[in-house]
Amino acid sequence: MKSNPFAYVISGLFVLLAHCAMLANILYNGNYEQIGDVWSLAAAVLGLDLAWAILMPFFRQHTHTVDFILILILNMSLIFQSCFGGVHLSVKHMITCIAALIASRIGFLVCRDHNWIARQKKLIWIGIGLVMIVILLFTGSRSMWIDMGSFTIQPSELLKPLLVMACATSVAEQQKKHKLLWFNVVWENLILLGITAAICLLQWWCRDLGSIPTFAGIYAAGFFMRICYPKAKFSKKTLIGAGIAVLVIAGIGIKLAPAYVRDRLFVDIWSDKTGNGYQQSQALIAIADGGWFGKGPGKGFLHNVFAYESDIVFSTISEEWGLLFALMMIFILLLMLAVPLINPPRSYYHGTLAAGVCAAFTVQMALNIFGSCNMIPFTGVTIPFISMGGTSMVTSGLMAGMLIASQSPSFGKLPAKKKRPSARPAVRKGAGA
Amino acid sequence: MKSIKRTQRIITLFLLLFITGMAALVIKIQRESPFYMMNSDKHELGMVYDRNGEVIFDGSGKTQFPEGSLIDLGNLIGDDKGQMSNTLVAQNIDKLNNYSFNAGLVKEGGKAAIYTTLDHYADRAVYNAYMGAKGCAVAYNYKTGEILVCTSLPNIDVTKGYEGIADFETGTLISKALYGTVPGSTQKVSTVITALEIMGADKLFSKSFTCTGHYTNKNGDVIDCHNTSGHGEQNIQQAVENSCNPFFAQLVADPDMPLNSIKKVYSRLGYAVNGEEEQYIDIDGIQCERASTTLVDSNDFNTQWACIGQGETLVSPIQLMMWQSAIANGTGKMTMPHIIDRVTDVYGEVSELSKTTYSKQLFSEDTASTMRQILLTNGANHYSGSIPGYTLGIKSGTAQVKNGDEDNSLLVGFVDDPRHPIAFCVLLEDRYSTPVTSEQIVSAMLNAICN
């Protein structure tokens, strides 16, 4: 902000203007019983915009681009969720949006300094282990939720940012090769592979198979970053072997998949539109009914279908706001992920963070949108920031914080006694603290 | 740091993959959204017209049709009530919906419509010609494939709804032209084509068999002729004209007609032989059953009986008519029938336009030419009096049904006139209890179409 206050103000005004336009659409075209419902929503949205714009300068960052995109998309989400089936402020979603914003700050503060987080690497692994133990002990083998009374937690969501962090903190270890039988191996690569495999097996055990591609995507992004690391020397044979292994594992996975999963893989939704194909067929009908410009905020019917606010939220938004607006929403999310293309990360660690977050978000969006629209099996994962769900919002916020960290990195000093030159990330010329 | 830019490449890869998927999704939604809407309860159906612009179905329900004016078309055109599935409207309801992704569901003034090739005037004339008898009649232009007439009796006036559906006569809710029926001696057209393909015209015409009124095959089974005193010695032309069963039984058993060759030609003609998986002929979404027969042993009664057109052979009237096109055109390729001429979208723009298509080669042009001449000779010798005014290639058939308790009469043929290239098939059920003949129905049909 200090370097370019004009851009900061303009960005803030743009966000305000976008939200005002959406609120005006609700006012003139929405389905509400009392005008007060619209004003309360407007107050919440614009208040959050202003509060965020005021708070941001207190954080020392090189750029606030991701922050503005984050508040833009979060308040769009709040507006969408508050309109489904009739305009009324969704207090629950507003709280989770605020939680996501706070999480993004935490993600930023925790991840911005590579040297500091590298020293906490084992804590990240322990964190992953603890979450897995919590899942094993508290969710049960056919569930992914822990019931806390008035709300529920999906602990497996927390594994996503932790895995991104684990991948990023290990990227600098690529030159530490050890002889194992006939192979030169990097211990941390094996540890990461083991962690990812354990997470995937745990997801299988929980019957949360929809999350497995997300973890696989994060690992793949980390893997690609590792093989790009200077002198990592991954041979083509290794890469081809890894590709074949992935295909074999995927094939075995489909073969061994539970009956309900195979049903979803091969279901003809239109011949079973009152059974297994109900949500998807209704979702597609809703998109068709909404057309390009939608039926109007709060005027849809899809809110009568289970998981309208999470698993099939893209269709619910398309129905009420139109496919054009739903695509615009996705475009804004992509814009957030594309920021590292304009302002490249300055170290492999921060690059891995950005690539991991990009992988997690795009895989989740693809699973949600293409699954609900019957292009791929329906898995029931969430769209980051758009779908309702507290745990999902918080973890998405944490990952957005990592993205912010990749834009505003800091490179703190290493402890004097621990000389680990190889752990220092390769830093782009001219960059640094 | 050149290699650090790979971060951007990896991010770009993920984003591009996702954007490609989104583009595919938008295209999919654009293309399939009418189908999605038809699976909802939100319809605004448009009109179906005949070839002269007469409304033969109004999805809005606003048109007041004269009492019983659509009775000839009910089980072919159908409606959106879900009682009849194999009908034009049921199978093309997404085309008829006044919906597009761009315009949404248009409640007033939508111009989605199906313009059919049917001639309602002729269709109704044929329906009336049955004089209450049961059966079906179908005719099409064998040059273009346009179906002109397709009526089936009993039928239903869909504008009256389905009250008392339990008391409807059997066959009311299906168009019989689409379903297999025992073809009777019209099957002999296929058998002659088969013989021509296997041994050629010269050899076939050189063969003669004697009919004494019945024929006892090598297995000791007797095949009777409708002429109990026998037709004497005949060649193929005479046998077709006499529709002589013993001749054809002997032809099938002839050593020059190996069973495997018969099966091959029958399969090429489109028969499902010996329990092959039955497929359907698609006519603008309407499914027409494919012919089926059983051919086991040349000396077996059932095999000979099947080649004569009785027993287990089943052919739909539409397929019988389609074979006539391959003969009439002299190409050995069937002109594929269609019932939709064009479709207009919600704005009235033509979104689909029919075109003439042909089947693969069923038999050689020489076979088609010879068969054509045989049928034209038969028409000139036997039908010029009962169906006056037309140069016809024609073959009759009598199908024994209900264990021989009833005889159905069939006539298949074509008009040899470039101005009226019509191929047809008429089925008259229980011929002896009706006041009308199949010839009279064909005559009425041709008069209505051509005049």
Interface residues (C-beta under 8 A of the other chain):
Chain A: G217 A221 F224 M225 C228 Y229 P230 W270 K273 S281 L284 I285 I287 A288 D289 G291 W292 L323 L327 I330 L334 L337 A338 P340 L341 P344 P345 S347 Y348 G351 T352 A354 A355 C358 A359 T362 V363 M365 A366 I369 F370 C373 M375 A426 V427 R428 K429
Chain B: M1 S3 I4 K5 R6 T7 Q8 I10 I11 T12 F14 L15 L17 F18 I19 G21 M22 A24 L25 V26 K28 I29 E32 S33 P34 Y36 M37 N39 S40 K42 Y99 F101 N102 A103 G104 L105
